[in-house]
């Protein structure tokens, strides 16, 4: 099962994501609140759910690019300001708007797992994919 990193500075949202991922059988390697804390867990993650605005500012896009480029992590942005990311984020597959339902996160995690296993599967309806040009 892929290992999940949650990059979210709101402790309630982060814990809810962690509990849900654990219930679905995923192993959460950690919760990061900033770019620096995400770097601590980066090498242990396969998948990351990354908010745009973190404790150190709007560093989510920087986190996404770092995780993807340096460690091959499959990254999806999960943010309340999805419109701000309409042009995409380097390293991120796409974006899901918050608040996201448990079913949306479940479908998202299963999609990312299938993508890593190179298994063809349709993306969740709620996931806005970024172009890969």
N, C-alpha and C positions, 0 to 999 in steps of 0.2 A: 504494500500500500504506500502511495506517495506520502512524503513528509511535508507538512504544511507550516509555513511561517505566516503569522498574522502581523501586519504592520498597521497599527491603529492606536491613536493616542487616547481615545475615549475608553476608559476601563470597562464600562458596562458593555459596550459594543464588542470590545475585544474578548471579554469573557464569554459572551453569548456565542461568538464565532468559534471560540475554542471548544466550548461544550458541544456545540452542534457537530463540529468536525470529529471530535472524539466519539460521539454517539454513532456517527456514520462509519467508524472504524479507521479513521485517519489518525496519524500521530502528529501532534502539534509540537514542533521543535522549539517554539517560543513565541512570545508576544513582544514586538518592538514598538517603541513610541517615537522613534526618531531615526534619522539616517545612520547615526553612529551605532545605535542599538541594533538596527537591522543588520549591520555589518558583522556583528557578533554571531548571529545565527545563520548568516548567508550560506556558508559551506555545508550546512546540514539540511537545507531545504530543497525540495523538488518543485513545490508549488508555493506561490505567495499571493495573498490577498492584501492589497496595499491601498490605503487611503491617500488622498492627495495632500490634505493638510494634517501635518503631524506636530508634535510638541516643539520641533525646531523650525516650524514654518511650512511653506508649501513645497516640501522636499520629496513628496511621494513619487513624482516623475523621476527624480534623480535616483531614488531607491530602486524603482522598476528597472531603469537602464543598468544600474550596477549589478543587480541580482541576475538579470538576463545575460548581460555581456560577460561577467566574470565567473558565473557559476552555472549558467544554463537553466536557471529557474524559470518555470512557466508562471508568468505574472499576469494578474488581472487587477485592474484598479477597481476599488469599491468605494464610492464617494458620494457625498450629497451634492456635489457640484459637477455632475457628469458633462454638462454643457461646456464647461471650461476646458474639457479634454476632447472636444469634437474633432480636432485636427490630429488626434492620436498622441501617444506617448511612446518614445523609443524604448523598446524592450518589452512593452506590454502588449498582450494579445487583444485586449479590449477593456471595456468599462461596464460596470453594473451600478445602477443608482441605488443610493441608500435613501430610506430604509429598504432593505431587501428582506424578503420573506425567507423562512427556513427552507422552504421548497426551492426557492431560487438558488440559495447557497448550496443546497444538496445537489441540484442539477449542475451548477457551476463546477463543483469539485469533481463530480463524475465525468463531466466534459473534459476537464483538465487532465484527469487521470487517463482517459481514453486517448487524448491528444499525445500525451507522453508515451503511451504504449503503441502509438501509430495505428490506433483502431479508428476507422471512420465512424464518426457520430456527429449528429447535427448539434450545433451550439444551442444553449438555452435561449429561449425567446427574449429574455431580459438582457442578454449580453450583446452590447453593441461592439462588434468587431472593428478593430482598426485595420486600415489597409496596410498591406505588406509590400510597399513599393521600394 
